[in-house]
Amino acid sequence: MKAVVCNAWGAPDTLTMQELQDPQAGPGQVVIDVRAAGVNFPDVLIVQGKYQFKPELPFVPGSEVAGVIRSVADDVTTFKPGDHVIAFVPTGGFGQQLLAPVQALIPMPSDMDFDTAAAITLTYGTSYHAIADRAALKNGENMLILGAAGGVGLAAIEIGKALGGRIIACASTDEKLEVCRQHGADVLINYSRPDWREAVKAASGGKGPDVIYDPVGGEYAEPAFRSIAWGGRYLVVGFANGGIPKLPLNLTLLKGASLVGVFWGEFTKRDPKGNMANMRQLLQWLQEGKISPRISGRYQLENAAQALNDMAARKVTGKVIVLPQ
């Protein structure tokens, strides 16, 4: 099979296309013919050795896939060859075949296409866990979303709306904000403008947002936290801006507010039943039309490095996917 391989830590351009031996299913495993693989910001960091998860070299990047089961181990009884499945794994997605443990599989609804299936696990799983589990967003509350036009940002807009929230979307260009509007944002704020904090205050009736969803970090974190409502919850989702901010802790006291960490990957390991319940809710919302992943780009396997570069350069709105076949 063909796969994109990371042989040494470095920029995406250092990845190489290689011919690898076809995987064979061992106990509790299946082999999947990968039809689509989601591209996520952590993939950019993982190939550079800058993520909290550091796989052993060499490895095939990519963590979320959709495809068709090619073969199963003798002890696997819940899935069979020919089944359409979604899988979330630490590595291995950017290849024509994937070896995955049966616990990592989710059956695909019969009416779902592979591209959509490959775009839902990480971004929507992260955002649902953040907003429903960690922030417990209530009906009618204001939620501010930084980096709202990215994959997790658009997912957060849709999930927040499905839970009854009022969404204040922040992004760096008016074009990105238009995408946010199309996905249901109630208020649009361009945070490249110097008066964006005043706009947040006005949009929340002067009291500030009840929940702040932050996958960006960097220079936006402290001014956003200073804008939070009394008793607000600040969701620390990621650091796409590159810098890990340092907040004066007295702000949590003055605002009676909480800093809430969100690490969806660890959550899936510690509470797999809870994660599966979340995924069932998301798939139900997908069928009901309450969520709809935006796929803004599709890349052939040999162009996977370009997909990662575009992600790193923040040229992506919503999701992009790699097509290994």
Number of C-alpha atoms within 10 A of each C-alpha: 15 18 25 26 22 23 15 15 17 16 18 21 13 14 20 15 18 14 11 14 10 13 15 14 20 16 12 15 20 26 24 28 23 29 22 31 35 29 29 24 19 22 22 24 22 22 27 17 16 14 13 9 12 14 15 9 12 11 17 24 25 26 22 28 34 31 27 20 22 20 21 25 18 12 10 17 10 8 18 15 13 13 16 25 23 27 26 25 19 17 19 24 29 31 30 23 26 28 23 24 20 19 12 17 19 19 14 19 14 8 7 13 15 21 23 20 27 30 28 28 23 22 23 24 21 23 29 27 21 23 23 15 13 16 23 14 21 17 13 13 16 26 29 32 29 25 28 32 31 28 29 30 27 32 28 31 29 25 24 27 21 14 17 15 22 24 30 26 30 26 23 16 14 15 12 22 22 14 19 29 18 10 21 21 26 17 18 22 24 19 20 13 11 9 11 16 18 12 18 25 16 12 21 22 10 13 15 25 29 25 28 28 29 26 24 24 22 17 14 17 22 15 12 22 25 15 22 28 22 17 16 23 26 27 22 19 20 21 17 21 16 13 13 14 15 11 13 10 9 9 15 20 12 11 16 14 19 19 15 16 14 23 14 19 16 10 14 18 11 11 10 14 11 15 20 15 10 19 19 13 12 20 19 14 16 16 13 10 9 16 24 17 22 20 18 13 14 19 18 14 23 19 16 28 21 15 25 24 17 15 23 21 10 15 13 20 23 23 27 24 26 28 22 24 14
